[in-house]
Amino acid sequence: MLTWEYPPRKIGGLSVHVLNLSRGLAQLGVEVEVFTCSFPGQPEVEHVTENLTIHRIDVYNFPSPDFLSWTVGMNHSMLSEIVSLPSLREYDLIHAHDWMVLPTAISLRNLFGAPVVYSVHSTEYGRRRGVHTDFQRTIYETEGWGTYESSGIIVCSNYMKDHIGWLFRVPQDKVRVIPNGVEPPEKRERPGLDFRRRYAKDDEKIVLFVGRIVEEKGLNVLIGAMPLLIKSGVQAKLLVVGDGYASDRMKKVAWDIGVYDKVFFTGYVDDLMLDRLFGIADAQAVPSLYEPFGMVALEGMVRGVPIVVSDTGGLSEIVEHERTGLKVPPDNSLELSSALRRLLVENQLSETLTRNAMAEIPNRFSWSSVCERTKKTYEELLIK
């Protein structure tokens, strides 16, 4: 299994996905070796269980003017390290997560003759709403190369299956739809008032946004909803959890429309702190413009936070409108503010939505089911 991020390195949802998938497969008797990038303080080789080993490879020895150049160096380091391992095995199957590790995956396929499974977690075309530069075109072509060279493709939603089918002309029988999973927290404790007061006044309702601060996540749409929400009579504070290249622009948006004092940017937080922030949220908003799945929506729903999401991509498949959450058209601050007002004011509605979500989501999106279906996909490819 090849991935550029693995805990404790967490850039987006990919890290958590590979962590849970690798552990779950190991519990099912699959021998898994994960190859990923090194991380300060972490061992080069970690034997997690009898069936699961993590290899963290030093990939930072190449001068890199941009992310694409760094990715080339990463693949060079990763492939060199793997083929020089004294314990090198002839792997039965190679599972590549996203385009960044495709050169290594396909090289290993040529070395071992083993099938490649390519998990497409998102596409450059979708993230950028088109391909506009040579930089983006290189990533787009690499993704297309991966869909052609792989023996099987896994996507996280029916939306993504249709998307890559159209974008790369992928035969539909080559694609398996296996969603992400989520596990309910062992404990659901609401932090005390002193913790809540770090972020909001006692009379302010807290709206939570969690995710990478990049254009496709639609944070500007949510910030744009705040003046409308406050004008409607709801005292609210927006808590923005995460980091990304668009952070400064989003802060400027909040300043320019006069709600900077109503938006709290926490930056990146660890899992323990994130769990506590979910515990003080009165509502969660996922206003994405493009979202292959929407893992963060599941994380809020299993914690009992009433949610509103953009009616797009995988979010449309996760949330059932008026039953487990609310859905609004993407890129529409007016509709988003109206939905948030309902969640924050109509207590009966919020209670019904959260009760339904907490009863349904763990069954629909369990990691045990995800791992069983992934293992079945492996077995089907190995029989061919």
Secondary structure as UniProt FT lines:
FT   TURN            7..8
FT   HELIX           14..27
FT   TURN            28..29
FT   STRAND          32..37
FT   TURN            40..41
FT   STRAND          45..49
FT   TURN            50..51
FT   STRAND          52..57
FT   HELIX           67..83
FT   TURN            86..87
FT   STRAND          94..97
FT   HELIX           99..101
FT   HELIX           102..112
FT   STRAND          116..119
FT   HELIX           124..128
FT   HELIX           134..149
FT   STRAND          152..155
FT   HELIX           158..168
FT   HELIX           172..174
FT   STRAND          175..177
FT   HELIX           193..196
FT   TURN            197..199
FT   TURN            202..203
FT   STRAND          205..210
FT   HELIX           215..217
FT   HELIX           219..231
FT   TURN            232..233
FT   STRAND          236..241
FT   TURN            245..246
FT   HELIX           247..256
FT   TURN            257..258
FT   HELIX           260..262
FT   STRAND          263..267
FT   HELIX           271..280
FT   STRAND          283..286
FT   HELIX           295..301
FT   TURN            302..304
FT   STRAND          307..310
FT   TURN            313..314
FT   HELIX           315..318
FT   TURN            322..324
FT   STRAND          325..328
FT   TURN            330..331
FT   HELIX           333..345
FT   HELIX           347..364
FT   HELIX           367..383
//
